[in-house]
């Protein structure tokens, strides 16, 4: 009788242990299947209207590390995908743009409220006027805030550049016609050198930022970092890194006055792509800029460090 009970206990223990082992092996295999799953991050997007809020904080430091100022630029952007063959371009509408310069009160930019635009379809992103992405330079001439105060040329440029940055982030999620792109990332852990690596783009703007001003990217890389959830939306995480980038800019804030700036930049961040709709759900970017500015008056040369932190959020229209 005792032998029978011992045998029965051992059998139950064996079956229980085997069940645990089987369940653990199944769970591990199931986990592994997620890690090795094939994804299509370059699939067609849904045709739903998207609403975005993008906030960029610029913190300026002197070379001794002292914080000089912190400015915040926030754009509220509506993205309407094209609906028919007669409208071949997506439509973008700036619903609101706010600026907070250091310790001053936040203000709006009335001239940009309700502004609608489309992007250039040319392969190099330039329109027939030499404007990056076809974004109209004249829109950023003589900008004033909600109190009627004009923005200085350097602040006006950062306002313009906010739109460029939004589309630059999205460009990493577009298929490339030549070279590596998002279509080449289909498994977690993959990394590529993006087709835009070492590309050079003009950064001139209207009458204040002269022709010949440019930004040159370093070795831009993309990496399929993993999976996450943003606001209950399952997302792929794509990491981007600019490598060692450089720039030069000539500004003419007044007649017969020329200010030249040269410097280096390094930006990187994460893009969270909705696995169901393929729209960006969230993006975070950090950038460090080291620059030297030559002035036509004493102290003649000014060195500075700027740290930028940008957050792009896909939101509902209620937040507008």
SERO-4910 file (N, C-alpha, C, O; in steps of 0.05 Angstrom, whole numbers):
BEGIN
 pado doro    nc1    nc2    nc3   cac1   cac2   cac3    cc1    cc2    cc3    oc1    oc2    oc3
  Unk    A     17    -24      0      0      0      0     17     25      0     12     44    -15
  Unk    A     38     24     17     56     47     19     71     51     -7     75     74    -17
  Unk    A     80     28    -20     94     30    -45     76     42    -66     85     58    -83
  Unk    A     51     35    -66     32     45    -85     28     75    -82     28     89   -102
  Unk    A     26     84    -57     23    113    -52     48    129    -61     46    150    -72
  Unk    A     72    117    -55     97    130    -63     98    133    -93    105    153   -104
  Unk    A     91    110   -106     92    110   -136     72    131   -147     78    145   -166
  Unk    A     49    132   -135     28    151   -144     38    180   -140     33    197   -157
  Unk    A     51    185   -117     61    212   -112     83    220   -132     83    243   -141
  Unk    A    100    201   -137    122    206   -156    110    211   -184    121    228   -199
  Unk    A     89    197   -191     77    201   -218     65    229   -220     68    243   -240
  Unk    A     51    237   -198     38    263   -198     60    285   -200     57    305   -214
  Unk    A     82    281   -185    104    300   -185    116    302   -213    123    324   -222
  Unk    A    119    279   -226    131    278   -253    113    293   -273    122    309   -289
  Unk    A     87    287   -271     68    300   -289     67    331   -285     66    346   -304
  Unk    A     68    339   -259     67    367   -253     93    381   -263     92    403   -275
  Unk    A    116    368   -258    141    379   -268    142    381   -298    151    401   -309
  Unk    A    132    360   -311    132    360   -340    114    382   -351    119    394   -372
  Unk    A     91    387   -337     72    407   -345     86    435   -343     83    451   -361
  Unk    A    100    440   -321    113    465   -317    135    469   -338    137    491   -350
  Unk    A    150    448   -344    171    449   -364    159    455   -392    170    472   -406
  Unk    A    137    442   -398    124    446   -424    114    475   -427    117    487   -447
  Unk    A    101    485   -405     90    512   -406    113    532   -408    111    552   -423
  Unk    A    135    528   -393    158    546   -395    170    546   -423    176    568   -433
  Unk    A    173    522   -434    184    520   -461    166    534   -482    175    548   -500
  Unk    A    139    531   -478    120    544   -496    122    574   -494    122    588   -514
  Unk    A    123    584   -468    124    613   -464    149    624   -476    149    646   -488
  Unk    A    172    610   -472    197    619   -483    196    620   -513    205    639   -526
  Unk    A    185    598   -525    183    597   -554    165    620   -564    170    632   -585
  Unk    A    143    625   -549    125    647   -557    139    674   -555    135    691   -573
  Unk    A    155    678   -534    170    703   -531    190    705   -554    193    727   -566
  Unk    A    204    684   -560    223    684   -582    210    690   -609    222    704   -626
  Unk    A    185    681   -612    172    686   -638    166    716   -641    166    726   -664
  Unk    A    162    730   -619    158    759   -621    184    772   -628    184    790   -645
  Unk    A    206    763   -616    232    776   -622    241    772   -651    254    789   -662
  Unk    A    233    749   -663    241    743   -690    219    748   -710    221    740   -734
  Unk    A    197    761   -702    175    766   -720    183    785   -742    200    803   -737
  Unk    A    172    782   -765    177    800   -788    155    822   -789    132    816   -788
  Unk    A    164    847   -790    146    870   -791    149    885   -817    170    884   -830
  Unk    A    128    899   -825    129    916   -848    125    945   -839    102    954   -837
  Unk    A    147    959   -834    145    987   -824    141   1007   -846    139   1031   -841
  Unk    A    141    997   -871    138   1015   -894    111   1011   -908    108   1018   -931
  Unk    A     92    998   -894     66    993   -907     51   1019   -911     58   1039   -899
  Unk    A     30   1018   -927     13   1041   -932     -1   1050   -907    -10   1034   -891
  Unk    A     -2   1076   -903    -16   1087   -880    -46   1089   -884    -55   1090   -907
  Unk    A    -60   1090   -862    -89   1094   -865    -94   1123   -874    -76   1139   -873
  Unk    A   -118   1128   -882   -125   1155   -893   -138   1173   -872   -151   1192   -880
  Unk    A   -135   1167   -847   -146   1183   -826   -131   1209   -822   -106   1210   -825
  Unk    A   -145   1230   -816   -133   1256   -810   -117   1254   -784   -127   1242   -765
  Unk    A    -93   1264   -783    -76   1263   -760    -72   1290   -747    -71   1311   -762
  Unk    A    -70   1291   -721    -65   1316   -707    -39   1313   -690    -36   1293   -675
  Unk    A    -21   1332   -692      4   1331   -678     10   1356   -662      3   1378   -670
  Unk    A     23   1352   -639     34   1374   -624     64   1368   -622     72   1347   -612
  Unk    A     80   1387   -631    109   1384   -629    121   1407   -613    118   1430   -621
  Unk    A    134   1400   -591    147   1421   -574    177   1417   -574    187   1395   -570
  Unk    A    191   1439   -579    220   1439   -579    231   1459   -559    224   1483   -559
  Unk    A    247   1449   -540    260   1467   -521    289   1471   -528    304   1451   -533
  Unk    A    298   1496   -530    325   1503   -536    338   1516   -511    330   1537   -503
  Unk    A    357   1502   -500    371   1513   -476    399   1521   -485    415   1505   -495
  Unk    A    406   1547   -481    431   1558   -490    450   1561   -467    443   1571   -445
  Unk    A    475   1553   -471    496   1554   -451    520   1570   -461    526   1570   -485
  Unk    A    534   1583   -442    560   1594   -449    580   1572   -448    574   1550   -439
  Unk    A    605   1578   -457    625   1556   -458    634   1548   -430    646   1527   -427
  Unk    A    628   1564   -410    635   1556   -383    613   1540   -369    615   1533   -345
  Unk    A    592   1534   -384    570   1517   -373    547   1532   -361    528   1520   -352
  Unk    A    549   1559   -361    527   1575   -349    503   1575   -368    506   1580   -392
  Unk    A    480   1570   -357    455   1571   -373    448   1599   -379    445   1616   -361
  Unk    A    445   1605   -405    439   1633   -413    409   1637   -417    398   1658   -408
  Unk    A    395   1618   -430    367   1622   -435    354   1595   -443    368   1576   -450
  Unk    A    328   1594   -442    313   1571   -452    288   1580   -466    271   1594   -455
  Unk    A    286   1573   -492    263   1581   -508    247   1556   -516    258   1534   -519
  Unk    A    221   1559   -518    203   1537   -525    186   1544   -549    172   1565   -549
  Unk    A    186   1527   -569    171   1531   -594    151   1507   -596    160   1484   -595
  Unk    A    126   1513   -599    106   1492   -601     87   1496   -625     75   1517   -628
  Unk    A     86   1475   -642     68   1477   -665     46   1456   -662     50   1434   -653
  Unk    A     22   1464   -670     -2   1447   -670     -9   1443   -699    -17   1462   -713
  Unk    A     -5   1419   -709     -6   1413   -738    -27   1392   -745    -29   1371   -732
  Unk    A    -43   1398   -765    -63   1379   -775    -53   1368   -802    -44   1383   -819
  Unk    A    -53   1342   -805    -43   1328   -829    -67   1314   -842    -78   1295   -831
  Unk    A    -75   1324   -866    -97   1312   -880    -86   1296   -904    -76   1308   -923
  Unk    A    -88   1269   -904    -78   1253   -927    -95   1259   -951   -119   1266   -949
  Unk    A    -83   1256   -975    -99   1261   -999   -120   1240  -1002   -116   1216   -995
  Unk    A   -144   1248  -1013   -167   1230  -1013   -173   1221  -1042   -188   1201  -1045
  Unk    A   -163   1234  -1062   -170   1227  -1089   -147   1230  -1108   -126   1242  -1100
  Unk    A   -149   1220  -1132   -128   1223  -1152   -124   1252  -1161   -102   1259  -1170
  Unk    A   -144   1268  -1157   -142   1296  -1165   -126   1312  -1146   -117   1334  -1152
  Unk    A   -121   1302  -1121   -105   1316  -1101    -82   1297  -1093    -86   1279  -1077
  Unk    A    -59   1302  -1105    -37   1284  -1102    -19   1290  -1079      0   1275  -1073
  Unk    A    -24   1312  -1065     -8   1320  -1042    -24   1319  -1016    -47   1328  -1015
  Unk    A    -11   1310   -995    -23   1313   -968    -24   1343   -961     -7   1358   -971
  Unk    A    -43   1350   -945    -47   1379   -938    -40   1382   -908    -49   1366   -891
  Unk    A    -24   1402   -902    -16   1407   -874    -27   1434   -866    -26   1454   -881
  Unk    A    -39   1436   -842    -50   1461   -832    -39   1467   -805    -42   1451   -786
  Unk    A    -27   1490   -802    -17   1499   -776    -41   1511   -761    -49   1533   -768
  Unk    A    -51   1497   -742    -74   1507   -727    -66   1528   -706    -82   1546   -699
  Unk    A    -42   1525   -696    -32   1544   -676     -2   1541   -674      9   1519   -677
  Unk    A     12   1563   -667     41   1563   -662     46   1581   -638     38   1605   -639
  Unk    A     58   1571   -617     64   1587   -594     94   1588   -589    109   1569   -595
  Unk    A    103   1611   -578    132   1615   -572    134   1626   -543    120   1644   -536
  Unk    A    153   1614   -528    159   1625   -502    189   1630   -501    205   1610   -500
  Unk    A    197   1655   -501    225   1662   -501    235   1667   -473    228   1687   -460
  Unk    A    250   1648   -462    262   1649   -436    241   1655   -415    222   1640   -411
  Unk    A    244   1678   -401    225   1684   -379    201   1701   -387    186   1710   -370
  Unk    A    198   1705   -413    175   1721   -422    150   1704   -423    152   1679   -422
  Unk    A    127   1716   -426    102   1702   -428     99   1688   -455    109   1698   -475
  Unk    A     86   1665   -455     81   1651   -480     63   1668   -498     44   1681   -488
  Unk    A     69   1668   -524     53   1684   -543     48   1667   -568     62   1648   -573
  Unk    A     28   1675   -583     22   1661   -608     34   1676   -631     44   1698   -629
  Unk    A     32   1664   -655     40   1677   -680     16   1678   -698     10   1659   -712
  Unk    A      2   1700   -698    -23   1702   -714    -20   1696   -743    -38   1684   -756
  Unk    A      3   1704   -755      6   1700   -784      7   1670   -792      3   1664   -815
  Unk    A     13   1653   -773     15   1624   -780    -10   1609   -773    -14   1586   -782
  Unk    A    -28   1621   -758    -53   1607   -751    -71   1603   -775    -79   1622   -788
  Unk    A    -77   1577   -780    -93   1570   -803    -78   1568   -829    -91   1564   -850
  Unk    A    -52   1571   -829    -35   1569   -853    -35   1541   -864    -30   1522   -849
  Unk    A    -42   1538   -889    -43   1511   -902    -21   1509   -924    -17   1529   -939
  Unk    A     -8   1486   -925     13   1483   -946     15   1453   -954      5   1435   -940
  Unk    A     28   1449   -976     34   1422   -986     64   1421   -990     77   1441   -991
  Unk    A     75   1397   -993    104   1393   -997    111   1389  -1026     95   1381  -1042
  Unk    A    136   1396  -1032    146   1393  -1059    148   1363  -1066    155   1347  -1049
  Unk    A    142   1356  -1091    144   1328  -1100    171   1322  -1114    175   1299  -1123
  Unk    A    189   1341  -1115    214   1336  -1130    231   1317  -1114    230   1316  -1090
  Unk    A    248   1301  -1128    264   1281  -1115    283   1292  -1093    288   1279  -1073
  Unk    A    293   1316  -1098    312   1328  -1078    298   1344  -1057    311   1355  -1039
  Unk    A    271   1346  -1058    256   1360  -1038    255   1390  -1042    243   1404  -1026
  Unk    A    267   1401  -1063    268   1429  -1068    247   1437  -1089    242   1422  -1108
  Unk    A    234   1460  -1086    216   1470  -1106    230   1487  -1126    254   1490  -1125
  Unk    A    216   1498  -1146    228   1514  -1167    240   1540  -1157    253   1554  -1172
  Unk    A    234   1548  -1132    245   1572  -1121    270   1566  -1103    281   1584  -1091
  Unk    A    277   1541  -1102    300   1533  -1085    293   1531  -1056    310   1534  -1039
  Unk    A    267   1527  -1050    258   1526  -1022    256   1497  -1012    244   1480  -1025
  Unk    A    268   1492   -990    268   1465   -978    240   1455   -974    224   1468   -960
  Unk    A    234   1431   -985    208   1418   -983    185   1434   -995    162   1426   -993
  Unk    A    192   1457  -1007    171   1474  -1019    157   1491   -999    137   1504  -1005
  Unk    A    168   1493   -974    156   1509   -954    162   1539   -959    186   1546   -961
  Unk    A    142   1555   -962    145   1583   -972    161   1600   -952    153   1603   -929
  Unk    A    184   1611   -961    201   1627   -944    187   1653   -936    190   1663   -914
  Unk    A    171   1664   -955    159   1691   -950    140   1690   -926    135   1711   -914
  Unk    A    130   1667   -919    112   1665   -896    126   1672   -870    113   1679   -850
  Unk    A    153   1671   -870    168   1675   -845    183   1702   -845    199   1707   -827
  Unk    A    177   1719   -865    188   1746   -866    171   1764   -848    146   1762   -849
  Unk    A    183   1780   -832    169   1800   -816    148   1788   -797    127   1799   -793
  Unk    A    155   1765   -785    137   1752   -766    135   1769   -741    155   1781   -731
  Unk    A    111   1771   -730    107   1785   -704     91   1767   -686     78   1748   -694
  Unk    A     94   1772   -660     80   1755   -640     52   1766   -636     43   1785   -649
  Unk    A     38   1755   -616     10   1762   -611      7   1791   -601    -15   1801   -601
  Unk    A     29   1803   -593     28   1831   -583     38   1850   -604     40   1874   -599
  Unk    A     45   1840   -628     55   1857   -649     84   1862   -649     94   1878   -665
  Unk    A     99   1848   -632    128   1851   -630    142   1833   -651    135   1810   -653
  Unk    A    160   1844   -667    174   1828   -687    193   1808   -675    206   1814   -655
  Unk    A    196   1785   -688    216   1766   -680    242   1772   -693    243   1778   -717
  Unk    A    265   1771   -678    291   1775   -691    296   1752   -711    284   1731   -708
  Unk    A    314   1757   -730    319   1737   -751    326   1709   -741    317   1689   -752
  Unk    A    342   1707   -719    349   1680   -709    325   1665   -698    323   1641   -701
  Unk    A    306   1679   -685    282   1666   -674    263   1659   -697    251   1638   -696
  Unk    A    261   1677   -717    244   1672   -740    254   1647   -755    238   1631   -765
  Unk    A    280   1643   -756    291   1619   -769    283   1594   -753    276   1574   -766
  Unk    A    284   1595   -727    277   1571   -711    247   1564   -714    240   1541   -713
  Unk    A    231   1585   -718    202   1580   -722    199   1565   -749    184   1546   -751
  Unk    A    212   1575   -770    212   1562   -796    222   1534   -794    211   1515   -805
  Unk    A    245   1530   -779    258   1504   -778    241   1484   -763    246   1460   -766
  Unk    A    222   1493   -746    204   1474   -733    189   1457   -753    186   1433   -749
  Unk    A    180   1469   -775    165   1455   -795    184   1436   -810    177   1413   -816
  Unk    A    209   1445   -816    228   1428   -829    234   1403   -812    236   1381   -822
  Unk    A    237   1407   -786    243   1385   -768    221   1365   -767    226   1341   -766
  Unk    A    196   1374   -766    173   1356   -766    175   1337   -790    172   1313   -787
  Unk    A    179   1349   -813    179   1332   -838    205   1315   -840    205   1294   -852
  Unk    A    227   1325   -828    251   1310   -828    248   1284   -811    257   1263   -819
  Unk    A    234   1286   -788    229   1263   -772    212   1243   -788    217   1219   -787
  Unk    A    192   1253   -801    174   1235   -817    189   1223   -841    182   1201   -849
  Unk    A    209   1237   -851    224   1226   -874    238   1200   -868    242   1184   -886
  Unk    A    245   1196   -842    258   1171   -835    239   1147   -836    247   1124   -836
  Unk    A    212   1153   -837    192   1132   -838    181   1128   -867    161   1114   -870
  Unk    A    194   1141   -886    185   1139   -914    203   1119   -929    227   1118   -924
  Unk    A    192   1105   -948    208   1088   -965    228   1105   -981    221   1127   -989
  Unk    A    251   1094   -986    271   1108  -1002    272   1095  -1030    270   1071  -1032
  Unk    A    275   1112  -1050    277   1102  -1078    304   1090  -1083    307   1071  -1099
  Unk    A    325   1102  -1071    352   1092  -1074    365   1090  -1046    360   1107  -1029
  Unk    A    381   1070  -1042    394   1066  -1016    376   1055   -995    352   1050  -1000
  Unk    A    387   1050   -972    373   1037   -950    352   1056   -938    356   1081   -936
  Unk    A    330   1045   -928    309   1061   -915    293   1044   -896    301   1021   -890
  Unk    A    271   1055   -887    254   1041   -867    245   1014   -877    239    996   -861
  Unk    A    243   1011   -903    233    986   -915    253    963   -910    246    940   -913
  Unk    A    278    970   -902    298    949   -897    300    941   -868    317    924   -861
  Unk    A    283    952   -852    281    944   -824    256    928   -819    234    939   -819
  Unk    A    258    902   -817    235    885   -812    237    866   -789    218    852   -783
  Unk    A    260    867   -775    264    850   -751    277    867   -729    293    884   -735
  Unk    A    270    862   -704    282    875   -682    312    870   -682    321    847   -685
  Unk    A    328    891   -678    357    888   -676    371    896   -702    395    899   -702
  Unk    A    356    899   -724    369    907   -749    377    936   -749    364    953   -736
  Unk    A    398    943   -763    409    970   -764    418    976   -793    430    958   -805
  Unk    A    413   1000   -803    422   1007   -830    434   1035   -830    429   1051   -812
  Unk    A    450   1040   -850    459   1068   -856    438   1079   -876    435   1068   -898
  Unk    A    425   1101   -868    402   1112   -884    412   1125   -909    435   1135   -910
  Unk    A    395   1125   -929    402   1137   -955    410   1166   -953    424   1177   -971
  Unk    A    400   1180   -933    406   1209   -930    432   1214   -916    438   1238   -911
  Unk    A    447   1194   -909    473   1197   -895    491   1216   -912    493   1213   -936
  Unk    A    504   1234   -899    523   1253   -911    510   1272   -931    524   1285   -946
  Unk    A    484   1274   -930    470   1292   -948    474   1321   -938    478   1326   -915
  Unk    A    472   1340   -957    475   1368   -951    450   1383   -960    441   1380   -982
  Unk    A    439   1400   -943    415   1414   -949    419   1444   -944    432   1452   -925
  Unk    A    408   1461   -962    409   1490   -958    391   1498   -935    370   1486   -931
  Unk    A    400   1518   -920    384   1528   -898    379   1558   -900    373   1571   -880
  Unk    A    382   1569   -924    377   1597   -928    347   1603   -923    331   1585   -927
  Unk    A    341   1627   -915    313   1634   -910    309   1664   -916    319   1681   -901
  Unk    A    295   1670   -937    287   1697   -943    311   1716   -945    332   1709   -955
  Unk    A    307   1740   -935    327   1761   -937    347   1761   -913    367   1775   -914
  Unk    A    342   1744   -893    358   1745   -869    379   1723   -867    400   1728   -856
  Unk    A    374   1700   -879    393   1678   -878    402   1674   -907    386   1665   -924
  Unk    A    428   1680   -913    437   1682   -941    441   1655   -955    443   1635   -942
  Unk    A    440   1657   -981    447   1633   -998    475   1624   -990    492   1640   -983
  Unk    A    479   1598   -992    505   1586   -985    504   1575   -956    522   1559   -949
  Unk    A    485   1583   -941    481   1571   -914    472   1542   -917    455   1536   -934
  Unk    A    484   1524   -902    478   1496   -906    481   1479   -881    494   1488   -862
  Unk    A    468   1456   -881    471   1436   -860    478   1410   -873    465   1401   -891
  Unk    A    500   1397   -862    509   1371   -874    507   1350   -852    518   1352   -831
  Unk    A    491   1329   -859    488   1306   -841    513   1289   -840    529   1289   -859
  Unk    A    516   1275   -818    537   1255   -816    527   1229   -826    509   1228   -843
  Unk    A    537   1207   -815    528   1180   -823    502   1174   -808    503   1165   -785
  Unk    A    480   1179   -821    454   1175   -808    448   1145   -808    450   1131   -828
  Unk    A    441   1135   -784    434   1107   -781    406   1104   -769    397   1121   -754
  Unk    A    392   1083   -777    366   1075   -765    369   1047   -754    383   1030   -765
  Unk    A    356   1043   -731    357   1016   -719    329   1009   -708    316   1025   -696
  Unk    A    321    984   -714    296    974   -703    301    965   -674    312    944   -669
  Unk    A    293    983   -656    301    980   -628    284    960   -612    294    947   -595
  Unk    A    258    959   -619    241    941   -604    212    949   -607    204    963   -626
  Unk    A    195    940   -588    166    945   -588    158    959   -562    171    956   -541
  Unk    A    137    974   -564    127    989   -540     97    994   -544     86    988   -564
  Unk    A     86   1007   -524     58   1015   -525     56   1045   -518     67   1053   -497
  Unk    A     44   1061   -535     40   1089   -530     10   1095   -531     -3   1092   -551
  Unk    A     -1   1104   -508    -29   1110   -507    -46   1087   -516    -65   1090   -532
  Unk    A    -39   1063   -507    -53   1038   -514    -50   1030   -543    -65   1013   -553
  Unk    A    -31   1042   -557    -26   1035   -585      0   1019   -587     21   1029   -577
  Unk    A     -1    996   -599     24    980   -603     42    992   -624     33    998   -646
  Unk    A     67    996   -616     85   1011   -634    112    997   -637    121    982   -619
  Unk    A    124   1001   -660    152    994   -664    169   1018   -657    161   1041   -662
  Unk    A    192   1013   -645    210   1035   -637    234   1035   -657    249   1015   -659
  Unk    A    237   1057   -671    259   1060   -690    278   1082   -680    269   1105   -676
  Unk    A    303   1076   -675    322   1095   -665    337   1107   -689    344   1093   -708
  Unk    A    341   1134   -688    356   1147   -709    379   1163   -697    377   1173   -675
  Unk    A    401   1165   -712    424   1179   -703    437   1193   -726    442   1180   -747
  Unk    A    444   1218   -723    454   1234   -746    484   1231   -751    494   1238   -772
  Unk    A    498   1219   -731    527   1220   -733    538   1248   -729    524   1265   -719
  Unk    A    562   1253   -738    574   1280   -735    565   1298   -758    575   1295   -780
  Unk    A    547   1316   -751    537   1335   -772    550   1362   -768    562   1368   -747
  Unk    A    549   1378   -789    561   1405   -788    543   1425   -803    526   1417   -819
  Unk    A    548   1450   -798    532   1471   -811    548   1497   -813    567   1502   -798
  Unk    A    539   1514   -831    549   1541   -833    525   1559   -841    509   1551   -858
  Unk    A    524   1583   -829    501   1600   -834    511   1629   -835    526   1638   -817
  Unk    A    501   1644   -855    507   1672   -857    481   1687   -854    462   1683   -870
  Unk    A    479   1705   -834    455   1720   -829    460   1750   -835    482   1760   -830
  Unk    A    439   1763   -845    440   1792   -851    417   1805   -836    397   1811   -848
  Unk    A    421   1809   -809    399   1821   -794    392   1850   -801    370   1859   -794
  Unk    A    411   1863   -814    407   1891   -822    424   1896   -847    443   1882   -852
  Unk    A    417   1917   -862    433   1923   -886    463   1928   -878    469   1941   -858
  Unk    A    481   1917   -894    510   1920   -890    519   1907   -864    541   1915   -854
  Unk    A    504   1889   -853    512   1874   -829    512   1844   -835    491   1834   -844
  Unk    A    534   1831   -830    536   1802   -836    546   1788   -811    566   1796   -799
  Unk    A    532   1767   -803    539   1750   -781    543   1722   -790    524   1710   -802
  Unk    A    566   1710   -786    572   1683   -795    574   1664   -771    587   1670   -751
  Unk    A    562   1641   -774    562   1620   -754    570   1594   -766    560   1586   -787
  Unk    A    589   1580   -754    596   1553   -762    594   1535   -737    597   1545   -714
  Unk    A    590   1509   -741    587   1492   -718    583   1463   -724    584   1455   -748
  Unk    A    580   1448   -704    575   1419   -706    550   1412   -691    542   1425   -672
  Unk    A    537   1390   -700    511   1382   -688    511   1351   -687    521   1337   -704
  Unk    A    498   1342   -666    493   1313   -663    465   1310   -652    459   1318   -630
  Unk    A    447   1297   -668    420   1293   -659    413   1263   -661    423   1249   -679
  Unk    A    396   1254   -643    387   1226   -644    360   1225   -629    353   1243   -615
  Unk    A    347   1202   -632    322   1199   -618    307   1173   -625    317   1157   -640
  Unk    A    283   1171   -615    266   1148   -620    240   1156   -633    228   1176   -626
  Unk    A    232   1140   -653    206   1144   -666    188   1119   -660    197   1097   -664
  Unk    A    164   1124   -651    145   1103   -644    124   1102   -666    108   1120   -669
  Unk    A    125   1080   -682    107   1077   -705     85   1058   -699     89   1035   -691
  Unk    A     60   1068   -702     36   1052   -698     36   1028   -717     36   1031   -741
  Unk    A     37   1004   -706     38    980   -722     13    975   -738     14    960   -758
  Unk    A     -9    986   -730    -34    982   -745    -38   1003   -767    -45    995   -790
  Unk    A    -33   1028   -761    -39   1049   -781    -14   1059   -795    -15   1071   -817
  Unk    A     10   1054   -784     36   1062   -794     42   1092   -791     61   1102   -802
  Unk    A     25   1106   -776     30   1134   -770     48   1136   -746     49   1118   -729
  Unk    A     64   1158   -745     80   1162   -721     61   1169   -697     44   1186   -699
  Unk    A     65   1154   -675     49   1159   -651     64   1178   -632     51   1193   -617
  Unk    A     90   1176   -633    106   1193   -615    135   1193   -626    144   1174   -638
  Unk    A    149   1215   -622    178   1216   -628    191   1234   -608    180   1254   -599
  Unk    A    216   1227   -601    232   1243   -582    259   1247   -595    271   1228   -604
  Unk    A    269   1271   -595    295   1277   -607    311   1295   -589    300   1314   -577
  Unk    A    336   1289   -586    355   1306   -571    378   1315   -590    387   1299   -607
  Unk    A    387   1339   -586    408   1349   -603    427   1367   -587    418   1382   -569
  Unk    A    452   1365   -592    472   1383   -580    486   1398   -603    497   1385   -622
  Unk    A    487   1424   -601    500   1441   -622    522   1457   -609    517   1471   -589
  Unk    A    546   1456   -620    568   1473   -612    575   1492   -635    579   1483   -657
  Unk    A    576   1518   -629    579   1537   -651    598   1560   -644    603   1565   -621
  Unk    A    607   1572   -665    623   1597   -662    612   1618   -682    610   1613   -706
  Unk    A    605   1641   -671    593   1662   -687    612   1686   -689    623   1695   -669
  Unk    A    616   1695   -713    634   1718   -718    617   1743   -723    600   1743   -740
  Unk    A    621   1763   -706    606   1787   -706    622   1810   -719    646   1810   -718
  Unk    A    608   1830   -731    623   1853   -742    630   1874   -721    640   1896   -728
  Unk    A    626   1868   -695    632   1886   -674    642   1870   -650    637   1846   -649
  Unk    A    655   1883   -630    665   1868   -607    642   1854   -593    620   1865   -591
  Unk    A    646   1829   -583    672   1815   -579    681   1800   -604    700   1784   -602
  Unk    A    668   1804   -626    676   1792   -652    671   1762   -654    661   1753   -674
  Unk    A    679   1747   -634    674   1718   -635    659   1709   -610    668   1715   -588
  Unk    A    638   1694   -614    622   1684   -591    619   1654   -594    610   1644   -615
  Unk    A    626   1639   -574    623   1610   -574    599   1602   -556    595   1614   -535
  Unk    A    584   1582   -565    560   1575   -550    554   1545   -553    563   1532   -572
  Unk    A    538   1535   -534    529   1507   -536    498   1508   -532    488   1522   -514
  Unk    A    484   1495   -550    455   1494   -548    446   1465   -546    454   1447   -562
  Unk    A    429   1460   -527    417   1433   -524    387   1435   -531    373   1451   -521
  Unk    A    379   1417   -549    351   1418   -558    338   1391   -550    349   1370   -553
  Unk    A    313   1394   -541    297   1370   -534    270   1374   -547    255   1392   -541
  Unk    A    263   1355   -565    238   1357   -580    221   1332   -575    230   1310   -575
  Unk    A    195   1337   -571    176   1316   -567    153   1320   -587    141   1341   -588
  Unk    A    148   1300   -603    126   1300   -623    105   1280   -614    111   1257   -609
  Unk    A     80   1290   -611     58   1272   -601     35   1272   -621     27   1292   -631
  Unk    A     25   1248   -627      1   1244   -643    -22   1245   -623    -24   1229   -605
  Unk    A    -40   1265   -627    -61   1269   -607    -89   1269   -621    -90   1269   -645
  Unk    A   -110   1271   -605   -137   1274   -616   -142   1304   -620   -128   1321   -609
  Unk    A   -161   1310   -637   -167   1338   -642   -177   1353   -617   -178   1377   -617
  Unk    A   -185   1338   -597   -195   1350   -572   -173   1367   -559   -179   1387   -546
  Unk    A   -148   1358   -561   -126   1373   -548   -120   1399   -562   -104   1415   -551
  Unk    A   -132   1405   -584   -128   1430   -598   -148   1451   -588   -147   1474   -597
***
